[in-house]
Amino acid sequence: MEIIQDPQEIERKSMAIIADELGELDCSPAEEKVIKRVVHATADPEIAESVIVSETAIESGLKSLEQGSNIITDVNMLKAGINSRKVNELGGAINCFISDEQIAEEAKEAGITRSMMCMRKAVQEQENKIFVIGNAPTALFELIKLVNAGQANPGLIIGTPVGFVGAKESKLELEKVDVPYITLRGRKGGSAVAASIMNALLYL
């Protein structure tokens, strides 16, 4: 077996295989790029059918990026997977508060998860317009609650929590909220999926 060592050639060949296996998609070119990046991150062509992009998601997400908005993630692993150089060039930053000791203390006092308290903190700053949640369903549930209460107005929510408890349900709730969103139906998701969606938008 010939081992391809050129990163660009690996990328090119991967995307060619994905395009061949997916065939023609019934969506916009921008949505197609997002879907293909999710497939690339998971090596699962069938997952393309589970990617849901709301009508204004890409337009609103790109507008927020162009305005130098900050990106909030639910875990540091996801933060590390997003191209920070590109975000910085646009005038924004990527923030994650999960390791903040004060967050941990306040969450314990309130009897909620740290992920939920992170969302409460993040929505207090207007510059935090893009929320990328790839792991914690409780973070997504809390963000939805804050939106419905009029305490948050995100430019985009990328919600792809993974797991057996609350993940599927939190994403179904996201589809009911009147905000731009990109999600992945079902139990599957995770940091790699969320990062792939965010990075796809950064390079549109």
JOZIJO-V957526 format. One record per residue. N is the residue number from 1. RES is the residue in one letter. SS is DSSP state (a for helix, b for strand, c for the rest). PSI is psi as a letter, one per 20 degrees, with the letter a starting at -180 (NA if undefined). Layout:
n = <N & N>
res = <RES & RES>
ss = <SS & SS>
psi = <PSI & PSI>
This chain:
n = <1 & 2 & 3 & 4 & 5 & 6 & 7 & 8 & 9 & 10 & 11 & 12 & 13 & 14 & 15 & 16 & 17 & 18 & 19 & 20 & 21 & 22 & 23 & 24 & 25 & 26 & 27 & 28 & 29 & 30 & 31 & 32 & 33 & 34 & 35 & 36 & 37 & 38 & 39 & 40 & 41 & 42 & 43 & 44 & 45 & 46 & 47 & 48 & 49 & 50 & 51 & 52 & 53 & 54 & 55 & 56 & 57 & 58 & 59 & 60 & 61 & 62 & 63 & 64 & 65 & 66 & 67 & 68 & 69 & 70 & 71 & 72 & 73 & 74 & 75 & 76 & 77 & 78 & 79 & 80 & 81 & 82 & 83 & 84 & 85 & 86 & 87 & 88 & 89 & 90 & 91 & 92 & 93 & 94 & 95 & 96 & 97 & 98 & 99 & 100 & 101 & 102 & 103 & 104 & 105 & 106 & 107 & 108 & 109 & 110 & 111 & 112 & 113 & 114 & 115 & 116 & 117 & 118 & 119 & 120 & 121 & 122 & 123 & 124 & 125 & 126 & 127 & 128 & 129 & 130 & 131 & 132 & 133 & 134 & 135 & 136 & 137 & 138 & 139 & 140 & 141 & 142 & 143 & 144 & 145 & 146 & 147 & 148 & 149 & 150 & 151 & 152 & 153 & 154 & 155 & 156 & 157 & 158 & 159 & 160 & 161 & 162 & 163 & 164 & 165 & 166 & 167 & 168 & 169 & 170 & 171 & 172 & 173 & 174 & 175 & 176 & 177 & 178 & 179 & 180 & 181 & 182 & 183 & 184 & 185 & 186 & 187 & 188 & 189 & 190 & 191 & 192 & 193 & 194 & 195 & 196 & 197 & 198 & 199 & 200 & 201 & 202 & 203 & 204>
res = <M & E & I & I & Q & D & P & Q & E & I & E & R & K & S & M & A & I & I & A & D & E & L & G & E & L & D & C & S & P & A & E & E & K & V & I & K & R & V & V & H & A & T & A & D & P & E & I & A & E & S & V & I & V & S & E & T & A & I & E & S & G & L & K & S & L & E & Q & G & S & N & I & I & T & D & V & N & M & L & K & A & G & I & N & S & R & K & V & N & E & L & G & G & A & I & N & C & F & I & S & D & E & Q & I & A & E & E & A & K & E & A & G & I & T & R & S & M & M & C & M & R & K & A & V & Q & E & Q & E & N & K & I & F & V & I & G & N & A & P & T & A & L & F & E & L & I & K & L & V & N & A & G & Q & A & N & P & G & L & I & I & G & T & P & V & G & F & V & G & A & K & E & S & K & L & E & L & E & K & V & D & V & P & Y & I & T & L & R & G & R & K & G & G & S & A & V & A & A & S & I & M & N & A & L & L & Y & L>
ss = <c & c & c & c & c & c & a & a & a & a & a & a & a & a & a & a & a & a & a & a & a & a & c & c & c & c & c & c & a & a & a & a & a & a & a & a & a & a & a & a & a & a & c & c & a & a & a & a & a & a & b & b & b & c & c & c & a & a & a & a & a & a & a & a & a & a & c & c & c & b & b & b & b & c & c & a & a & a & a & a & a & c & c & a & a & a & a & a & a & c & c & c & c & b & b & c & c & c & c & c & a & a & a & a & a & a & a & a & a & a & c & c & c & a & a & a & a & a & a & a & a & a & c & c & c & c & c & b & b & b & b & b & b & c & c & c & a & a & a & a & a & a & a & a & a & a & a & a & c & c & c & c & c & c & c & b & b & b & b & c & c & c & c & c & c & c & a & a & a & a & a & a & a & a & c & c & c & c & c & c & b & b & b & b & c & c & c & c & c & c & a & a & a & a & a & a & a & a & a & a & a & a & c & c>
psi = <p & p & o & p & i & o & h & h & h & g & g & g & h & g & h & g & g & g & h & g & h & h & b & p & q & m & r & r & h & g & h & g & g & g & g & h & h & g & g & h & h & i & k & n & h & h & i & h & i & i & p & p & o & r & g & j & g & g & g & h & g & h & g & g & g & h & j & k & q & q & p & p & q & h & q & h & h & g & g & h & i & q & n & h & g & g & g & h & h & i & j & a & r & p & q & p & j & h & j & p & h & h & g & g & g & h & g & g & h & i & k & r & q & h & h & g & h & g & h & h & g & h & i & i & p & h & i & n & i & p & p & o & o & i & g & o & h & h & g & g & g & g & g & g & g & h & g & h & i & j & i & q & m & q & h & p & p & o & o & l & q & q & a & i & o & i & g & g & h & h & h & h & h & h & i & i & q & m & q & p & q & p & r & o & q & a & h & q & c & r & g & g & g & g & h & h & g & g & h & g & h & h & j & NA>
